[in-house]
C-alpha cells in the first residue's frame, strides 16, 4: 500500500480538550473545582463533493480518521484509492473533503445510489435499511498471523497507558494502538468514540506503510460487531480488546478468520481469552471458544 502524499493533507490545530468548572461533592460537603474534559466536534465527511456523513469525534488526527474511515467502511479498498484529503475547520465543526480516484469514485457513486448513509456514529452498519442486510455486509477474509503472547500483551498495555494523553487528562477517551508482535507499541490514536479511535489507527497505520501481518491491534473498549468488521475490512489479522466481545462479534471474527482476544479480568496472572482463532482451535488454558 502506498502512503498518502503529505502535501495532500492539511493538519489543523484545533482544541481537543477544555477546562470547565464543576462541583465536587462528598461526605464532607461540596467544593468548586476545575476539571478538563474532552472536546466533541461534528466531523462532516464529503467524497468528491458529495456529502456522506456527519460523525461526532475528537478533532485530532483528522487526516488519519479520513483515511481509516474510508477503508474501514469499504469506500476505498486501500489507501491507493485516495487522491487527497482536505480539512477545513469552521464555527460549526470540521469539514473533511476526501477526493477519490476515478475507479474508487465510480464504485462509491454506484454504492451511494443503493444506500443512503444517515448515521451519526462510525458504526459500520449505518444506512442499512433492514435486518437482512446485516448478514450480507462484506467481511473479506484477513491474512493469518501469529497471535501475541501473554508477555507481549502485558508489555503493550503498559506502553499504551503512557501514550494516552487525552485520556490521562480528561478520563473520557478511547484508544486504539498498533503493536508489533513482541509487544512494542508503534502507533496509538485517541478519540471520544471507540469506532473513531480505530478508524484513526487504521488510517495512521496505512499512511505509515505498516504491514498488518507483523502485529496486532489493541483497543481500550468493548469489542462489538462493528469493531470486528472495521478490523476485517482493514486487513488486520488479530484484534485484542480490553473488554468482552459480543456474540455477533465472535461469529463475525470466526467467519472472517480474525483472531479475537480479550483480557481475562478473572486471571490475576494477566492471562487472556481467545474467542476466535484462524485455525478454529481452542486452548482452554488461554481462553474459550464458543
Sine and cosine of phi, psi and omega as CSV:
sin_phi,cos_phi,sin_psi,cos_psi,sin_omega,cos_omega
0.00,0.00,0.63,-0.78,-0.03,-1.00
-1.00,-0.01,0.43,-0.90,0.03,-1.00
-1.00,0.08,0.65,-0.76,0.05,-1.00
-0.92,0.38,0.80,-0.60,-0.02,-1.00
-0.82,0.58,0.68,-0.74,-0.07,-1.00
-0.88,0.47,-0.53,0.85,-0.06,-1.00
-0.97,0.24,-0.06,1.00,0.05,-1.00
-1.00,-0.08,0.04,1.00,-0.02,-1.00
-0.85,-0.53,0.73,-0.69,0.02,-1.00
-0.93,-0.36,0.98,-0.22,0.03,-1.00
-0.96,0.28,0.67,-0.74,-0.01,-1.00
-0.85,-0.53,0.61,-0.80,0.04,-1.00
-0.99,-0.12,0.98,-0.19,-0.06,-1.00
-0.84,-0.55,0.70,-0.72,-0.01,-1.00
-0.84,0.55,0.71,-0.70,0.02,-1.00
-0.93,-0.36,-0.09,1.00,0.10,-1.00
-0.52,-0.85,0.36,-0.93,0.02,-1.00
-0.64,-0.77,0.44,-0.90,0.08,-1.00
-1.00,0.04,0.70,-0.71,0.00,-1.00
-0.72,-0.69,0.30,-0.96,0.07,-1.00
-0.99,-0.15,0.61,-0.79,0.03,-1.00
-0.55,-0.83,0.14,-0.99,0.05,-1.00
-0.88,-0.48,0.85,-0.53,0.03,-1.00
-1.00,-0.05,0.86,-0.51,-0.04,-1.00
-0.91,-0.42,0.68,-0.74,0.08,-1.00
-0.47,-0.88,-0.19,-0.98,-0.04,-1.00
-0.91,0.42,-0.33,0.95,-0.02,-1.00
-1.00,-0.03,-0.06,1.00,0.03,-1.00
0.81,-0.59,-0.38,-0.93,-0.05,-1.00
-0.83,-0.56,0.65,-0.76,0.01,-1.00
-0.65,-0.76,0.65,-0.76,0.06,-1.00
-0.95,0.31,0.60,-0.80,0.02,-1.00
-0.51,-0.86,0.31,-0.95,0.07,-1.00
-0.96,-0.28,0.69,-0.72,-0.01,-1.00
-0.74,-0.67,0.29,-0.96,0.05,-1.00
-0.90,-0.44,0.75,-0.66,-0.04,-1.00
-0.83,-0.56,0.47,-0.88,0.01,-1.00
-0.96,0.29,0.60,-0.80,0.06,-1.00
-0.98,0.17,0.54,-0.84,0.09,-1.00
-0.77,-0.64,0.84,-0.54,-0.19,-0.98
-0.76,-0.65,0.65,-0.76,0.11,-0.99
-0.92,0.40,0.77,-0.64,0.05,-1.00
-0.90,-0.43,0.95,-0.30,-0.07,-1.00
-1.00,-0.06,0.89,-0.46,-0.08,-1.00
-0.98,-0.20,0.75,-0.66,0.10,-1.00
-0.81,-0.59,0.55,-0.83,0.12,-0.99
-0.86,-0.50,0.91,-0.42,0.01,-1.00
0.77,0.63,0.65,0.76,0.05,-1.00
1.00,0.01,-0.14,0.99,0.01,-1.00
-1.00,-0.05,0.83,-0.55,0.04,-1.00
-0.90,0.45,0.73,-0.68,-0.06,-1.00
-0.91,-0.41,-0.79,0.61,-0.03,-1.00
-0.24,-0.97,0.35,-0.94,0.15,-0.99
-0.88,-0.48,0.90,-0.44,-0.01,-1.00
-0.96,-0.27,0.44,-0.90,0.11,-0.99
-0.98,-0.21,0.80,-0.60,-0.06,-1.00
-0.31,-0.95,0.02,-1.00,0.05,-1.00
-0.99,0.14,0.80,-0.60,-0.07,-1.00
-0.98,0.20,0.87,0.49,0.07,-1.00
-0.65,-0.76,0.53,-0.85,-0.01,-1.00
0.81,0.58,0.71,0.70,-0.11,-0.99
-0.93,0.36,-0.58,0.81,0.04,-1.00
-0.90,0.43,-0.64,0.77,0.08,-1.00
-0.87,0.49,-0.68,0.73,0.02,-1.00
-0.87,0.50,-0.70,0.72,-0.02,-1.00
-0.87,0.49,-0.70,0.72,0.00,-1.00
-0.93,0.37,-0.75,0.66,-0.05,-1.00
-0.91,0.42,-0.67,0.74,0.04,-1.00
-0.87,0.50,-0.69,0.72,-0.04,-1.00
-0.88,0.48,-0.67,0.74,-0.02,-1.00
-0.97,0.23,-0.71,0.71,-0.05,-1.00
-0.91,0.41,-0.46,0.89,0.03,-1.00
-1.00,-0.01,0.00,1.00,0.05,-1.00
0.98,0.18,0.17,0.98,0.03,-1.00
-0.96,0.27,-0.61,0.79,0.12,-0.99
-0.90,-0.43,0.67,-0.74,0.03,-1.00
-0.96,0.28,-0.55,0.84,0.10,-0.99
-0.34,-0.94,-0.03,-1.00,-0.09,-1.00
-0.91,0.41,-0.35,0.94,0.02,-1.00
-0.92,0.38,-0.25,0.97,0.04,-1.00
-0.99,0.17,-0.15,0.99,-0.07,-1.00
-0.98,-0.18,0.77,-0.63,0.01,-1.00
-1.00,-0.07,-0.53,0.85,-0.01,-1.00
-0.13,-0.99,0.33,-0.94,0.05,-1.00
-0.69,-0.72,0.79,-0.62,0.04,-1.00
-0.82,-0.57,0.80,-0.60,-0.04,-1.00
-0.94,-0.35,0.81,-0.58,-0.04,-1.00
-0.75,-0.66,0.95,-0.30,0.06,-1.00
-0.98,0.19,0.53,-0.85,0.14,-0.99
-0.56,-0.83,-0.13,-0.99,-0.10,-0.99
-0.91,0.41,-0.42,0.91,-0.07,-1.00
-1.00,-0.07,-0.21,0.98,-0.05,-1.00
0.42,-0.91,-0.62,-0.78,-0.02,-1.00
-0.75,-0.66,0.79,-0.61,0.07,-1.00
-1.00,-0.07,0.76,-0.65,0.00,-1.00
-0.88,-0.47,0.96,-0.29,-0.01,-1.00
-0.99,-0.16,0.93,-0.37,-0.02,-1.00
-0.96,-0.28,0.75,-0.66,0.03,-1.00
-0.96,-0.28,0.86,-0.50,0.04,-1.00
-1.00,-0.02,0.52,-0.85,0.11,-0.99
-0.95,0.30,0.31,-0.95,-0.17,-0.99
-0.77,0.63,-0.76,0.65,-0.04,-1.00
-0.89,0.45,-0.69,0.73,0.01,-1.00
-0.92,0.40,-0.61,0.79,0.04,-1.00
-0.90,0.44,-0.65,0.76,0.03,-1.00
-0.87,0.49,-0.70,0.72,0.03,-1.00
-0.91,0.42,-0.64,0.77,-0.02,-1.00
-0.90,0.44,-0.71,0.70,-0.01,-1.00
-0.90,0.43,-0.61,0.79,0.05,-1.00
-0.91,0.42,-0.67,0.75,0.03,-1.00
-0.93,0.37,-0.62,0.79,-0.04,-1.00
-0.90,0.44,-0.55,0.83,0.03,-1.00
-0.93,0.36,-0.44,0.90,-0.03,-1.00
-1.00,0.00,-0.41,0.91,-0.20,-0.98
-0.58,-0.81,0.86,-0.50,0.02,-1.00
-0.99,-0.12,0.87,-0.49,-0.03,-1.00
-1.00,0.01,0.90,-0.43,-0.02,-1.00
-0.83,-0.56,0.24,0.97,-0.06,-1.00
-0.96,0.29,0.28,-0.96,-0.01,-1.00
-0.91,-0.42,-0.03,1.00,0.08,-1.00
-0.74,-0.67,0.45,-0.89,-0.02,-1.00
-0.98,0.17,0.98,0.22,-0.21,-0.98
-0.95,-0.30,-0.12,0.99,0.06,-1.00
1.00,0.01,-0.35,0.94,0.00,-1.00
-0.82,-0.57,0.17,0.99,0.03,-1.00
-0.86,0.52,0.72,-0.69,0.02,-1.00
1.00,-0.08,-0.14,0.99,0.09,-1.00
-0.92,0.40,0.76,-0.65,-0.14,-0.99
-1.00,0.01,-0.41,0.91,0.05,-1.00
-0.50,-0.87,0.23,-0.97,-0.10,-0.99
-0.89,0.45,-0.53,0.85,-0.05,-1.00
-0.89,0.45,-0.44,0.90,-0.04,-1.00
-0.95,0.32,-0.42,0.91,-0.05,-1.00
-0.88,0.48,-0.64,0.77,-0.03,-1.00
-0.93,0.37,-0.31,0.95,-0.05,-1.00
-0.98,-0.22,0.08,1.00,0.03,-1.00
-0.89,0.46,0.63,-0.78,-0.08,-1.00
-0.91,0.41,0.76,-0.65,0.11,-0.99
-0.69,-0.72,0.98,0.20,-0.04,-1.00
-0.89,0.46,0.58,-0.81,0.02,-1.00
-0.86,0.50,0.61,-0.79,0.01,-1.00
-0.99,-0.16,0.30,-0.95,0.04,-1.00
-0.96,0.28,0.56,-0.83,0.03,-1.00
-0.98,0.18,0.52,-0.86,0.04,-1.00
-0.46,-0.89,0.40,-0.92,0.01,-1.00
-0.92,0.40,0.72,-0.70,0.01,-1.00
-0.95,0.30,0.42,-0.91,0.00,-1.00
-0.95,0.30,0.45,-0.90,0.08,-1.00
-1.00,0.09,0.24,-0.97,0.05,-1.00
-0.87,0.49,-0.62,0.78,0.02,-1.00
-0.90,0.44,-0.65,0.76,0.01,-1.00
-0.91,0.42,-0.64,0.77,0.02,-1.00
-0.91,0.42,-0.69,0.72,0.01,-1.00
-0.88,0.47,-0.66,0.75,0.01,-1.00
-0.90,0.44,-0.68,0.73,-0.02,-1.00
-0.89,0.45,-0.68,0.74,0.00,-1.00
-0.89,0.45,-0.66,0.75,0.02,-1.00
-0.89,0.45,-0.70,0.72,0.00,-1.00
-0.92,0.39,-0.61,0.79,-0.06,-1.00
-0.91,0.41,-0.59,0.81,0.02,-1.00
-0.86,0.50,-0.47,0.88,-0.01,-1.00
-1.00,0.03,-0.06,1.00,-0.04,-1.00
-0.85,-0.53,0.57,0.82,0.06,-1.00
-0.81,-0.59,0.93,0.36,-0.07,-1.00
-0.89,0.46,-0.62,0.78,-0.02,-1.00
-0.93,0.37,-0.67,0.74,0.03,-1.00
-0.91,0.42,-0.66,0.75,0.01,-1.00
-0.89,0.45,-0.57,0.82,-0.05,-1.00
-0.99,0.15,-0.62,0.78,-0.16,-0.99
-0.91,-0.42,-0.31,0.95,-0.08,-1.00
0.85,0.53,0.52,0.85,-0.07,-1.00
-0.62,-0.78,0.59,0.81,-0.03,-1.00
-0.64,-0.77,0.58,-0.82,0.13,-0.99
-1.00,-0.02,0.30,-0.96,0.05,-1.00
-0.69,-0.73,0.48,-0.88,0.15,-0.99
-0.73,-0.68,0.66,-0.75,-0.08,-1.00
-0.71,-0.71,0.52,-0.86,0.15,-0.99
-0.97,-0.22,0.80,-0.61,-0.13,-0.99
-0.82,-0.57,0.73,-0.69,0.09,-1.00
-0.94,0.35,0.36,-0.93,-0.16,-0.99
-0.86,0.50,-0.40,0.92,0.02,-1.00
-1.00,0.06,0.04,1.00,0.05,-1.00
0.99,-0.13,-0.01,1.00,0.04,-1.00
-0.97,0.24,0.83,-0.55,-0.04,-1.00
-0.99,0.15,0.83,-0.56,-0.07,-1.00
-0.98,-0.19,-0.64,0.77,-0.03,-1.00
-0.63,-0.78,0.54,-0.84,0.10,-1.00
-0.56,-0.83,0.63,-0.78,0.04,-1.00
-0.70,-0.72,0.57,-0.82,-0.03,-1.00
-0.86,-0.51,0.42,-0.91,0.09,-1.00
-0.22,-0.97,0.41,-0.91,0.07,-1.00
-0.93,0.37,-0.36,0.93,0.05,-1.00
-0.97,-0.25,0.74,-0.67,-0.03,-1.00
-0.92,0.39,-0.58,0.81,0.05,-1.00
-0.90,0.43,-0.67,0.74,0.00,-1.00
-0.89,0.45,-0.64,0.77,0.01,-1.00
-0.87,0.49,-0.65,0.76,0.02,-1.00
-0.94,0.35,-0.66,0.75,0.07,-1.00
-0.85,0.53,-0.70,0.72,0.00,-1.00
-0.89,0.45,-0.65,0.76,0.00,-1.00
-0.90,0.43,-0.69,0.72,0.04,-1.00
-0.87,0.50,-0.72,0.69,0.01,-1.00
-0.89,0.47,-0.69,0.72,0.01,-1.00
-0.90,0.45,-0.65,0.76,0.00,-1.00
-0.92,0.39,-0.67,0.74,0.01,-1.00
-0.91,0.41,-0.65,0.76,0.00,-1.00
-0.92,0.39,-0.47,0.88,0.01,-1.00
-1.00,0.01,-0.02,1.00,0.01,-1.00
0.95,0.32,0.50,0.87,-0.01,-1.00
-0.93,0.37,0.68,-0.73,0.12,-0.99
-1.00,0.00,0.94,-0.33,-0.09,-1.00
-0.90,0.43,-0.28,0.96,0.00,-1.00
-0.97,0.25,-0.09,1.00,-0.11,-0.99
-0.98,-0.20,0.12,0.99,-0.04,-1.00
-0.19,-0.98,-0.49,-0.87,-0.04,-1.00
-0.50,-0.86,0.28,-0.96,0.01,-1.00
-0.97,-0.24,0.72,-0.70,0.01,-1.00
-0.88,-0.48,0.80,-0.61,0.01,-1.00
-0.85,-0.53,0.58,-0.82,-0.07,-1.00
-0.99,-0.12,0.57,0.82,-0.06,-1.00
-0.65,-0.76,0.04,-1.00,0.13,-0.99
-0.93,0.36,0.30,-0.95,-0.08,-1.00
-0.93,-0.37,0.98,-0.18,0.02,-1.00
-1.00,-0.06,0.10,-0.99,0.05,-1.00
-0.81,0.58,-0.68,0.73,-0.07,-1.00
-0.90,0.44,-0.59,0.81,0.01,-1.00
-0.92,0.38,-0.64,0.77,0.06,-1.00
-0.90,0.43,-0.69,0.72,-0.03,-1.00
-0.88,0.47,-0.65,0.76,0.02,-1.00
-0.91,0.41,-0.66,0.75,0.01,-1.00
-0.89,0.45,-0.67,0.74,0.02,-1.00
-0.90,0.44,-0.71,0.71,-0.01,-1.00
-0.88,0.48,-0.55,0.83,0.00,-1.00
-0.99,0.17,-0.24,0.97,-0.02,-1.00
1.00,0.03,0.33,0.94,0.03,-1.00
-0.97,0.23,0.78,-0.62,-0.06,-1.00
-0.99,0.10,-0.44,0.90,-0.07,-1.00
-0.67,-0.74,0.78,-0.63,0.03,-1.00
-0.87,-0.50,0.81,-0.58,0.01,-1.00
-0.89,-0.45,0.82,-0.57,0.00,-1.00
-0.90,-0.43,0.52,-0.86,0.05,-1.00
-0.96,0.26,-0.59,0.80,-0.01,-1.00
-0.95,-0.30,0.14,-0.99,-0.15,-0.99
-0.93,0.38,0.46,-0.89,0.09,-1.00
-1.00,0.02,0.25,-0.97,0.15,-0.99
-1.00,0.04,0.25,-0.97,0.00,-1.00
-0.89,0.45,-0.63,0.78,0.01,-1.00
-0.92,0.40,-0.60,0.80,0.05,-1.00
-0.88,0.48,-0.66,0.75,0.00,-1.00
-0.91,0.42,-0.73,0.69,-0.01,-1.00
-0.89,0.45,-0.63,0.77,0.01,-1.00
-0.91,0.41,-0.67,0.74,0.03,-1.00
-0.89,0.46,-0.69,0.72,0.01,-1.00
-0.88,0.48,-0.68,0.73,-0.02,-1.00
-0.91,0.41,-0.54,0.84,-0.07,-1.00
-1.00,-0.04,-0.15,0.99,-0.06,-1.00
0.99,0.17,0.41,0.91,0.02,-1.00
-1.00,0.01,0.76,-0.65,0.12,-0.99
-0.98,0.22,0.83,-0.56,-0.06,-1.00
-0.85,-0.53,0.88,-0.47,-0.04,-1.00
-0.80,-0.60,0.46,-0.89,0.16,-0.99
-0.69,-0.73,0.30,-0.95,0.07,-1.00
-0.95,0.33,0.57,-0.82,0.05,-1.00
-0.99,-0.13,0.98,-0.18,-0.07,-1.00
-0.95,0.30,-0.20,0.98,0.03,-1.00
-1.00,0.00,-0.09,1.00,-0.06,-1.00
-0.97,-0.23,0.95,-0.33,-0.02,-1.00
-0.92,0.38,-0.30,0.95,0.00,-1.00
-0.99,0.11,-0.03,1.00,0.05,-1.00
0.99,0.12,0.59,0.81,0.01,-1.00
-0.98,0.19,-0.03,-1.00,0.01,-1.00
-0.64,-0.77,0.28,-0.96,0.00,-1.00
-0.95,-0.32,0.70,-0.71,0.05,-1.00
-0.96,-0.27,0.94,-0.34,-0.03,-1.00
-1.00,-0.06,-0.44,0.90,0.01,-1.00
-0.45,-0.89,0.64,-0.76,0.05,-1.00
-0.65,-0.76,0.49,-0.87,-0.06,-1.00
-0.84,0.54,-0.55,0.83,-0.04,-1.00
-1.00,0.00,-0.01,1.00,0.07,-1.00
0.97,0.25,0.07,1.00,-0.02,-1.00
-1.00,0.10,0.37,-0.93,0.04,-1.00
-0.77,-0.63,0.71,-0.70,0.02,-1.00
-0.91,-0.42,0.98,-0.20,-0.12,-0.99
-0.80,0.60,-0.55,0.84,-0.02,-1.00
-0.94,0.35,-0.40,0.92,0.00,-1.00
-1.00,-0.05,-0.54,0.84,-0.06,-1.00
0.08,-1.00,-0.48,-0.88,-0.08,-1.00
-0.73,-0.68,0.50,-0.86,0.10,-0.99
-0.78,-0.63,0.89,-0.45,-0.02,-1.00
-0.87,0.50,0.00,0.00,0.00,0.00
